[in-house]
Amino acid sequence: MRTKKILIVGGGSAGWMAAAYLNAALNREGQQVADIALIESPDVPRVGVGEATIPNINHLLQVVGLDEREFMTAVDGTFKQSIRYANWLNNKQDFYHHPFSRFNIVPIDYSGSQWLQSDRSIPFMETVSAQPLICELGLSPKRIDNQPFGTPLTYAFHMNALKFADYLTQHSTQRGVTHYRDHVVDVEMKANGHIDAVLTKDGQRLEADLFIDCTGFAAVLIEKQLGVGFVDCSQWLLCDQAITMHVDYEHHYPGYVRPYTAATALSSGWVWEIPLQNTRSLGYVHSSEFINEEDAERELRAFEGSHSQSLDCRTVRFKVGRREKVWVGNCIAIGLAGGFIEPLESTGLYLSDLACVMLAEHFPATDDYEAMASRVNRVLANRFYEVLDFINMHYCLTQRTDSEFWKEVRKPERINERLQAKLDFWKIKPPSPSDFEDQFFPGQPETQLSTGGWPGDHRAPIDTAGLWGHTSYEAILYGMDFLREECDEWYGKDRPRTRLHREIINAAEAAKQQLPPHDQWLHKVLGMPQYRKTN
């Protein structure tokens, strides 16, 4: 097979993930399937925030061949075992976890039904996982000696996004990826509508068989050159900008490094807190329709505390939605060029990673890209809507009425039809694995929504549970007190106390005895400085 040329336009996390993954996946066992080059502009400023991931990131690290400890050191990485949601239900100091580990205690999972029939005196996820307690205790998922403490804990990472891109740059260029530092100023097209080459500010003409658009929201190739439209999904997720801030530990150290991402609801959105080895990254994701930029910044500073008054803030604007097709002709968009969903479930890098995986699996052996493109478009559209609906669910189940924003997200017109059909069905039967074998639920309108697949494919997008199965839906549904009134009607208000399974208790006790505090693991294993707690 002829070696194909791939040109990635744009760097950052998405661009260098594509370079590293495709180089490792395609050029293996002595084969040179693709010559890969990446061009990134020195004229475009880089935007760096703390980045939270989900466990799928481990697949990328393994395929690319990255050592975990070396990776964590290079990117100021910390462990992430869960997302902790605070004040989403009723703004009364409520919180719940969406952890990465859950125990399968019995062959048939009745845990959700059993919990619904109890008095709910123990939060649901604490009855099926020890990880919420491990997170609240601030423990690492690993021992200092790296030996398992008994029950293996699934984890992901927090990291510095700029350092991650730099780390992948070094790794990729050492393994044959060509790196250009130049600015694309024009694009040459072929008669068949495919891209032929890009022209640069320094006078270079770079040809390729396949072009990957990683130019972020600018979407230089997929939108500006090829004219692929954007599907606006902001009617379901109202937030459209974020105020970000970094709190260096030299400035203020709380005395711990949380082993989870915190997502705390405020008046018009929510704040992420991502702990790294030397700083905490915060971002107030909010709707500009309900709060102006100045008030949002004030609210973020009030949330963080008086020590934040001297710190710089930056505004990032975004629009929720996706390309009608991410792969058109010989161009595929990966990262923000292909679409964006707010980072409530830390799916930004995951969607880029999935696009890389799909491209590697469907890498065309010939110049006929249409069949491969249609399949990739369909799968990536399905996954986008799976993420969209799952995040939509966090908002629509709230009981908050303390601001106009929270009143708005509860309205029926802010719940998309696919999600509403699921919620209605789960009021009859709790979620179970079979719900994701076929996701066309009773009452769901047969709305035609293009997924960019094969001509004639008029199926609605479906949730294949490729990312989250029934266990994750239960974490959010029951964390948000779903079916409270229905259960009172079905089972009465005088229900038996919630029980903890012995295996959960044993795992929690073992963790207390054997797992070190997260910051101590980072210090002893990776060399993180020991900061003094700020009063």
N, C-alpha and C positions, 0 to 999 in steps of 0.2 A: 504494500500500500504506500502511495506517495506521502511523504511527510508534509503535513499541512502547516501553514503559518497562522498563528493566532496573535492578534495584536489587542492588548488590553489598553483601553484609553481611560486614564484616570487611576490614581493610586488609592491611598487610604486603606482601611481595613478590607473593604469589599474587593478592591483591585488586587491587593497582594494575597488575600485568601484565594482568589481565583488563580493567580499565578502559581502559588505554592501547591494548591490542591491538584490542578490540572497537570502540572509538571510531574507530580508524584504518581497520579492515577493513570496518566496516558503513557508516560515515558518510563516504563519499568521493564525489568528483566532484559536489559540490553536493547530494547526497542526504542526508536525515536519516532513516535507517532506524530508529535507536534513540536515545531520550533515556536517557543513562546517569548513574546516581548511585551513590555509594558512601558507606556509613555505617560508621564505625569508632569503637570505644569508647575514650574517654579513661581509662576505669577499668581497662582491661586492659593490663598492662605489656608493652612490646615486648621481644622477645628477639632479640638481635643476635649473629650469628657470621659469620666469614668464609665466603663462599659460593663454591664452585667450579662452573663451568659446563662444558658441552660445546658443540661448534661450532654446534649448532642455535640458540643464543642470538643468532647473527648475523641469523637470519631475523627474530626479534622486533625487533631494533634497526632493521633496514631497513624493516619494515612500519610501525613506530611513527614512524620518521623521526628517529632519534637520531644525532647526529654521534659517531663513535667516540671521538675524542680528548676531546670535551666530556664524554661519558659516562664515560670512564676517569678523568678528573679528578674528576668529581662523586662517584664511588663508591670512590675510592682504588684503582682497578683496576690489575691487572697482567695480563700475558699468561700463558696456559696452553696448552702444546703437547702435553701427555702426562700420564698418571698413572704414577708410578713405584712399583712394588710391591717392598718389601724384606722379607726374612725370611718370606715366605709359603710357600716350598717346604720348607726344612729348617732354618731359623734358623741358617744358617752364612754370614751376610753375603751371601746370594744376593739378586739383584734383577733385575727386568725392566721394560720399558716397554710401555705401551699408548698409542702415539702417535696423533696425529690424521692424519698424512700418511703415505702409503705409495705407492711408485712402481709403476706398471704397466709393467714393463720389456718384457714380451713379450705378444703378443696373447692367448695362453692362459696362465693363471697356474698354473705348475707349481712355484712357489717352495716351497710347503709340502712337497710330495713330494720335491723335490730335497734340501731340508734334512734331512728324515727319513732319507734315504739317505746322508747325510754323517756325519762324526764329531762334529757339533754343537760344534765348537771355537769358533764364533762364535755368540752368541745369535741366535735366529731373526729378531727384528725388526730387528736391525742389518744383516741381509742384504737387507732389502726397504725400508728407510727410513733416511735420514740423520738423522731427527729425534731418535732416542735419543742420538746423539752430540752433536747441537746442544744438547739439554737438559743433558747431563752437562757440557758446556762452559759452561753458563749463558748462552747467547746469546739475544738477542731474535729473534723470527720476522721482524722488519722492520729495514730499514736506517734510519739517522737521517733521510735524505732521502726516505724512504717509497718509494723506487724498488725494484722487485723485484730480488733478487740472482741470479735465475736460475730456480730451482725454487720456485714459490710454496708456502708452508707454511700449512697449515690450523691455526687456533688458536681458542681460546675465551678466557675471562677468569676471574680471581679478583676478587671484589669484596666490599665491605661491604654486607651484606644490608639493614641499616637505611637506609643512605644510598641504596641502589638504590630502595627504596620511596619515600623522600623525593623523589628525582629524578623518578620516575614520577608522583608526586603533583603536583608543580609542572608537569610537562609536560602532564598530563592536564587539570588544572583550567584551564590556559590555553587549552585547546582544547575547552572546553564541558562537561566532566564536573563534575557537582555533588558537592560534598564536605560530608558531615554529620559533625560530631563529637558523637556522642550514643551512648547505650547502649540496645540493644534489650532490652526487658523482657517483651514478649509478642508473640504471633503470632495473627493472625485468619485463619481458614480459610473457603473457599467450600464450598458444598454438594457440589461434585464432587471434593473432596479436594485442590484446589489452594490455594496460599497466596494470600490476598487482600491482606494488609498486615502490616507490623510496627509495633508500638507502642514508643515510646521513653521513656526516663527523664524527658526534658524535655517530654513530652506531645505529641510529634509522632505523626502517623499517616501512614506512608509506603506508598503503594500501588505496585504494579508488575505488569506482565504476566509477567515472568520474574525469578526471584530466583536469585542466585548465592551459595552458601554458601562463604565464605572465612574461616570462624571457627576454622580450625585444628583441633586435636584435640578442641576443645569441640563441634564439629559441631552448632551450635545449631539449624539448620534441618533438615538432612538426617537427623540421628539423633534429636535431642531432640524435634523437632516432628513429623517424618514417620515416625520409627521405622524407618528403613532399617537393616538389620543389617550387621554387620561380619564379613568373612571373615578369620579368624585364619590367618596364614601363618608364625607363629613357629616351627613345627616344622622349617622349612627354613633360616631365618636366626635364630640363637639370641640375637644381641645385642639388648638391650632398654633400654640407656641409654648416655649419653656424659658424661664429665667434660670440660668445656671450659675453655680458658685463652687469654688474649691476652698475647703478649710484645711490648710496644712496643719499637721500635727505639731510643728514647731510653734504655730500660732495658738492652736487650741487642741488638746488631746483629751477625749472623754474618759480615758483610762481603760479602754477595751477596743477590740476590732471585731465587730459583729460578723458572725459566719453566715449571714443572710443579707438579702436586699430588703430594705424597708420601703414600703409604699404607703405614705400617710396622707389621708384625704384632708384637704383644706377647704376653703369656702368655694372655690371655683375650679377645682381640679385636685391634683395630688402632687406630693413631693417624693422624688426618689432620693435615697441615701445609699451610696455605694462606697464602702470602705476599701481603701487600698493600703499599701504598706507605709505610705508617707502622707496621705491626705484622705479626706472624705469628699466625694463629689456629690453635690446636691443639685436638683433641678425641679422647679415648680412647673409642672405641666398643667396648663390652664387654657380656658377659653377666653379669647380677647373680647368676645361679645358680652361677657359677664363681669370682667374686671380689666381695668386698664393696666398698662405696663408698670406705672409708678406704684400703684396699689399692690400689684402682684409682687414687686420687689420688696415692698415694706412687709408684706405678709410672710415672705420667705425669710427675711431677716428676723422678724419676730419669732418665727418658728425655730430658727437656729439659735437665737440668743444674742445678747448684747455684744459679744465678741465678734459678731459678723458685720458690725457697722462699718468697719474699715476695709472690708474685703470687696473686691471687684465682682460685678455681676455682668453677665452677657445674655442677650436675648437670641434665641434660635426660633425661627418661624418655620412652620411646616404645614402640609396639607395631607390629610389622610386619603389614600386611594391607591390605585394601581394602573399600570399600562393596560390598554385593551389587549395587547399582546406583548410579551417580553422578548419573544424571538420572532423577528421578521427578516426574511431573506437570509443574509449572512451576518446578521447583527443580533446579539442577545444582550439585554440589559440586566445587570446584576447589582444589587444594593439599592440605594435610594433612587437611582435612575429608573428602576423597575416598579417602585412603589414604596409606600411608607405607612406604618401603623405605629401609634404611640407605644413606648417601650414598657407598658405596664406588666407584661409577662416576659420581658427581656428577650424578645424574638428577633431583634434586628439582625444580629450576626447569624442567627439560625437560618433566616430566610435566604441570606447570601450563601451560606454553606449549602443549603438544599439546592439552590440553583447551580452551584458548582458540581454537586453530586449528580444532578440530573444531566447536566451538559456532558460530564465525563461518561456517563452510562449511554448517552444518546449521541456520542460524538460521531458525526457522519463520515463514513468511509468514502463516499462519493461527493459530487458537487450538488446532488439533489437533497436539499435540506428540508423540504416541505413536510415530509412525514415525521421526521425527528422533531421539528419545530412544533408541530401541532400537538404532539404528545407532551412535550415539555410545557407548552403553554397551558394545556389542560390541567396537568398535575400541580403546577405552581399556582394557578388560579384557585384550584380547590383548597390548597394549603393557605393561601392568603385569606380566603373567606372563612376558613376554620379559625384562624387567628382573630380575624375581625369579630366574628360572632362570639368567641370566647371572651374577648375583652369587653364587648358590648354587654355581656351578661353581668360583669362586675358592677357596672353602673346601674342597670335597670332594676336590680334587686335591692337597691338601697332603700332605707326607710327615712332618709334624711329629708327634711323640709326647711332647714335653717337658712337656705340661701336660694336665690332664683336659679342658680346653676343646678343644684340638686333637685329642685322641683322639675326643671326641664328634662333632665335625663330620665326621670321616671315616667314621662308621658308615653302613651302607647305608640305614638308615631316615631318615637326614638328607639323602638325595639324592632329590629328587622324581622321579616316574616319567617325566615328559617329558624331563628332563635325562638320566636314566640311559639311556633309549632312544637319545638322540643319541650319548652317549659310547660305547655298545656298537656303534653303527653306524660311528662314526669309528675304531673299532679295526679295522674292515674296510677302510674307504675314508676318506682324510683329508677334512676339510671342503672344500666347493666351493660355488659360487653356487647350483647346482641343489638343494642341500639345503634351501633356503628357498622353493622353489616349492610344496612340500607337506611339512608337517612331521610327518606321522604316520609315525613310524619303526617298523621291525619290532620286535616285543616290547613296544610301548607299550600298556598296558591302555586299554581304551575307557572310561576314567573319565569320568563325567558331572560336569562342574564348571560351574555356571552362570556365564555372562558377562553376564547382565542384558540379553540381546538380545531379539529378537522371540519371543513365545510359540511354542513348537514348535521353536525352534533349540536342539537338544541337542548341538551340536558341542562338542568339547573346545576350550579356548583354544589358539591356534596362534601360533608364532613366525614372523612375516612378514618378519623381517630389516628391519623398518621403522627400527630404530635401529642395530643391529649386523649386518653380514653376515659371511661366512666369514672375512674378513680379521681382524676383531676377535676372533672365536673362536680363530683361529690364534694371535693374540698371547697370549691367556691360556693356551690349551692347551700351546703349546710353551714359553712362559715357565715353566710349571709342570711341564715335563719329561714331558709326556704321551707315551705309546707308547715309552718308553725300552726296556723289556724286550721288547716286541713287535718293535721294530726290530732289536734284537740277534739275535732269532730269525729274522727275515725276511731281513736283509741281512748278518748276521755282525757281529762286533765290530770287525773290521779294515776300517773304511770310509774312503773318501777324505776329505781335509780339506774343510771348508766353504769355499765360494768367495764372494768379494764381487764383485758386478757393478760394472763400470767406472762406470756412471752413479751408483751410490751413492758411490763414492770421489770422483768429480768434484763431486758436490753437497756432500759433507762439506768438501772443500778450499775450495770457493767460499764456504761458510758461514764457515769460519775467517777468511777474508780480508776478507769484506764485512759480516758481521753484528756489531753491537756487543754488549757484555755487556748483559744485560737491565736491570740497574740503571742503566747509563749511558743507555740509550734512555729510560727513565722520567724520568731527571733532565733530559736535554737537550730532550726533546719535551714532557713534561708538567709539568716543574718539581718533581719529587720532590726533597726535601731530600737532601743528601749526608751520610749518617751515617758516623760513624767506627766502624770495626770494634772490637768489644768483645773484650778478651783473656780 
